[in-house]
Amino acid sequence: MAKQKPKRLRKRIFTSYLTSTVSITLVLFLLGLLALILFNAGRLNDYVREKIGFTLVLSDDLREAEILRLEKSLSTEPYAREITYIDKETAAKNLQEELGEDFAGFLGYNPLFATLEIKLFSEYTHADSLAVLEKKLLQLPQVTEVFYQRSLVSVINDNVRKISIFLIIFSGLMLFVFSVLINNTIRISIYSQRFIINNMLMVGATRSFVRKPFIRKSILFGIYGAILAGILLSALMLTYKKELSGIISLDDIKVLGLVLVIVFAAGFLLSWISTFMAVNRFLKMKFDELFY
């Protein structure tokens, strides 16, 4: 029986650390998913904003060469992401398809003007930037009018601001929950060794000496959990690449690498801090308090 007790104790300790590793892995996996969503929220924000653009109505007496020079000149501007030239005939054809009627034949002439459609980069789609650009474009001699959907811009900016605030609050809450889960998991695993901690103190070991093996082992299991979480994240992304293509981009290796670094750092830091706090708690306890 005396020989079986150390084995039983080692088995119990191993089980507690295994449970901790599995729990840490799952928590870090969720943390990695949250980081992926947050990083790609900016990408989604840019995608929505870049649908905003200007419609430049051109003078009716412009020659084709002048229009091409204007288009080439505008394409060099830092705000222009994409420029599309729509001539009078194409504009009439598009409107005819939308209305289902030949309005040009009814009127006897084509009342539409040639236009340039300018799609903007996301950083130029804020209300103040759009006002400045509108004024600048109206000063061009080839342009008679400038249109953009002010109501749509207002709705997009308001919704983006609300979603950003929600994501910040939600992320903060999730980080708190993840930290608490890892902290409780590690504390439970160390609880099974509270008498070992007390015995080490009784034989004269210093607090730093007692903490060192627990912190070292906990950090090691935290790193194991981070590696497993990284493997699970990579497997999930590769398995469901097509299904997640509209939400998460896998083409940007830097984003995926940064997420894995965050997961690894979180596994290291949370394990170290939680173990330090948990061991300190038991170091301060008297022998009689260890039974409760």
C-alpha positions in Angstrom: 0.0 0.0 0.0 2.8 2.4 0.9 4.3 1.9 -2.6 1.0 2.6 -4.3 0.4 6.0 -2.7 3.1 7.8 -4.7 1.8 6.3 -7.9 -1.7 7.3 -7.0 -0.6 10.8 -6.2 1.4 11.1 -9.4 -1.6 9.9 -11.3 -3.8 12.5 -9.6 -1.3 15.3 -10.4 -1.0 14.1 -14.0 -4.7 14.1 -14.4 -5.1 17.6 -13.0 -2.4 18.9 -15.3 -4.0 17.1 -18.3 -7.3 18.6 -17.4 -5.7 22.0 -17.2 -4.0 21.6 -20.6 -7.3 20.6 -22.3 -9.1 23.4 -20.7 -6.4 25.9 -21.6 -6.4 24.6 -25.2 -10.1 25.1 -25.6 -10.0 28.6 -24.0 -7.1 29.6 -26.2 -8.8 28.2 -29.3 -11.8 30.4 -28.6 -9.5 33.4 -28.0 -7.8 32.7 -31.4 -11.2 32.6 -33.1 -12.1 35.9 -31.4 -8.8 37.5 -32.6 -9.5 36.3 -36.2 -12.9 37.8 -36.2 -11.6 41.1 -34.8 -8.8 41.4 -37.3 -11.2 40.6 -40.2 -13.8 43.0 -38.8 -11.6 45.8 -40.2 -11.4 44.0 -43.5 -15.2 43.8 -43.6 -15.5 47.4 -42.6 -13.2 48.4 -45.5 -15.2 46.2 -47.9 -18.5 48.0 -47.0 -17.0 51.5 -47.1 -15.3 50.9 -50.5 -18.7 50.5 -52.0 -19.1 54.3 -51.5 -18.1 56.5 -54.5 -18.7 59.5 -56.6 -20.5 59.9 -59.9 -19.0 62.6 -62.0 -21.4 64.0 -64.7 -19.2 65.1 -67.6 -19.8 68.0 -70.0 -21.6 67.0 -73.2 -19.1 68.6 -75.5 -16.1 66.7 -74.3 -14.0 64.7 -76.8 -13.0 61.1 -76.1 -9.4 62.1 -75.8 -10.2 64.7 -73.1 -12.2 62.2 -71.1 -9.4 59.6 -71.3 -6.9 62.3 -70.0 -9.3 63.1 -67.1 -9.7 59.5 -66.3 -5.9 58.9 -66.3 -5.4 62.0 -64.1 -8.0 61.0 -61.5 -6.6 57.4 -61.4 -3.3 58.8 -60.0 -5.1 60.5 -57.0 -4.6 58.7 -53.7 -8.3 58.4 -52.9 -9.3 56.7 -56.2 -9.5 52.9 -55.9 -11.3 52.2 -59.1 -12.6 54.4 -62.0 -15.2 53.3 -64.5 -16.1 55.4 -67.6 -19.7 55.0 -68.7 -20.5 56.7 -72.1 -24.0 58.0 -73.0 -25.0 55.0 -75.0 -24.1 52.5 -72.2 -25.9 54.7 -69.7 -29.0 54.7 -71.8 -28.9 51.0 -72.3 -28.5 50.3 -68.6 -31.4 52.6 -67.8 -33.5 51.1 -70.5 -32.9 47.6 -68.9 -33.9 48.9 -65.5 -37.1 50.7 -66.7 -38.1 48.1 -69.3 -38.9 50.8 -71.8 -37.1 52.5 -74.7 -37.2 56.1 -73.3 -34.7 57.3 -75.9 -36.9 56.2 -78.7 -39.9 57.8 -77.1 -38.1 61.2 -76.6 -36.3 61.1 -79.9 -32.9 61.7 -78.3 -30.6 60.4 -75.5 -30.9 62.9 -72.5 -28.2 61.2 -70.4 -24.6 62.3 -70.0 -21.3 60.4 -69.9 -20.1 59.8 -66.4 -17.1 58.6 -64.4 -17.8 56.3 -61.5 -15.1 56.7 -58.8 -14.8 54.1 -56.0 -12.9 55.3 -53.0 -10.5 53.8 -50.6 -12.1 53.3 -47.1 -10.0 56.0 -45.4 -11.6 58.6 -47.7 -15.2 57.6 -47.1 -15.9 59.6 -43.9 -18.3 62.5 -44.1 -15.8 65.3 -43.8 -13.4 63.7 -46.4 -16.3 63.2 -48.8 -17.3 66.9 -48.5 -13.7 68.0 -49.2 -13.4 65.7 -52.2 -16.8 66.8 -53.6 -15.7 70.4 -53.5 -12.4 69.5 -55.2 -14.1 67.5 -58.0 -16.6 70.2 -58.7 -13.8 72.5 -59.5 -12.7 70.4 -62.5 -13.7 72.2 -65.8 -14.8 68.9 -67.4 -17.3 68.1 -64.6 -20.8 69.6 -64.4 -22.2 67.8 -61.4 -21.0 65.4 -58.6 -23.3 62.9 -56.9 -22.9 60.5 -54.0 -25.4 58.9 -51.7 -25.2 61.0 -48.6 -27.9 59.0 -46.8 -26.1 55.8 -47.4 -22.8 57.3 -46.2 -24.5 58.4 -43.0 -26.1 54.9 -42.4 -22.8 53.1 -43.1 -20.8 55.3 -40.8 -23.3 55.1 -38.0 -23.6 51.3 -38.3 -19.8 50.9 -38.4 -19.4 53.0 -35.3 -22.0 51.0 -33.4 -20.5 47.7 -34.5 -17.0 48.9 -33.5 -18.3 49.9 -30.0 -20.1 46.5 -29.6 -17.0 44.6 -30.7 -14.8 46.5 -28.2 -17.2 45.8 -25.3 -17.7 42.1 -26.4 -14.0 41.5 -26.8 -13.2 43.0 -23.4 -15.9 40.8 -21.8 -14.6 37.7 -23.6 -11.0 38.4 -22.5 -12.2 38.7 -18.9 -14.1 35.4 -19.2 -11.1 33.6 -20.8 -8.8 34.9 -18.1 -11.1 33.8 -15.3 -11.5 30.3 -16.9 -7.8 29.7 -17.2 -7.2 31.1 -13.7 -9.8 28.8 -12.1 -8.5 25.8 -14.1 -5.0 26.3 -12.9 -6.1 27.0 -9.3 -8.0 23.8 -9.2 -5.0 21.8 -10.5 -2.7 23.4 -7.8 -5.4 22.8 -5.1 -4.7 19.1 -5.3 -1.1 19.8 -4.3 -1.7 22.3 -1.4 -0.3 19.9 1.2 2.9 19.4 -0.8 3.3 23.2 -0.8 2.7 23.3 3.0 5.2 20.5 3.6 7.9 22.3 1.5 7.4 25.4 3.7 7.7 23.3 6.9 11.1 22.0 5.9 12.4 25.5 5.3 11.9 26.1 1.6 11.5 29.7 0.6 8.4 31.0 -1.2 10.2 31.6 -4.4 11.7 28.1 -4.3 8.2 26.6 -3.8 6.7 28.7 -6.6 9.4 27.9 -9.2 8.5 24.3 -10.2 4.8 25.1 -10.2 5.2 28.1 -12.5 7.7 26.2 -14.7 5.3 23.3 -15.2 2.3 25.5 -15.6 4.0 27.6 -18.3 5.0 24.4 -20.1 1.4 23.1 -20.1 0.2 26.6 -21.2 2.6 26.4 -24.1 1.3 22.9 -24.9 -2.2 24.3 -24.8 -1.2 27.2 -27.1 0.4 24.8 -29.6 -2.7 22.5 -29.6 -5.0 25.6 -30.0 -2.9 26.8 -33.0 -3.1 23.4 -34.6 -6.9 23.3 -34.1 -7.3 26.8 -35.5 -5.2 26.0 -38.5 -7.2 22.7 -39.1 -10.5 24.6 -38.8 -9.4 27.3 -41.2 -8.2 24.8 -43.8 -11.2 22.5 -43.5 -13.8 25.2 -43.7 -11.8 27.6 -46.0 -14.6 27.9 -48.6 -17.4 28.3 -46.0 -15.5 31.0 -44.1 -14.3 32.9 -47.1 -16.9 35.6 -46.7 -16.1 36.1 -43.0 -12.4 35.4 -42.6 -9.7 35.9 -45.1 -7.0 33.2 -45.1 -4.9 34.9 -47.8 -3.2 37.3 -45.4 -0.5 35.2 -43.8 0.5 38.1 -41.5 -3.0 38.1 -39.9 -2.9 34.3 -39.2 0.7 34.6 -37.9 -0.3 37.4 -35.6 -3.3 35.4 -34.3 -1.0 32.4 -33.5 1.5 34.8 -31.7 -1.4 36.2 -29.6 -2.6 32.7 -28.7 1.0 31.6 -27.7 1.6 34.8 -25.7 -1.8 34.4 -24.0 -1.0 30.8 -23.1 2.3 31.8 -21.6 1.3 34.9 -19.7 -2.1 33.7 -18.4 -0.5 30.5 -17.2 2.3 32.3 -15.4 0.1 34.9 -13.8 -2.6 32.5 -12.7 -0.1 30.0 -11.2 1.8 32.8 -9.4 -1.5 34.0 -7.8 -2.7 30.5 -7.0 0.5 29.3 -5.4 0.7 32.6 -3.4 -2.8 31.9 -2.1 -1.8 28.5 -0.7 1.5 29.8 0.6 -0.4 32.2 2.9 -2.7 29.5 4.3 -2.1 27.9 7.6 -2.2 24.1 7.9 -5.7 24.0 9.4 -7.1 26.0 6.5 -5.9 23.5 3.9 -8.7 21.2 4.8 -11.4 23.6 3.7 
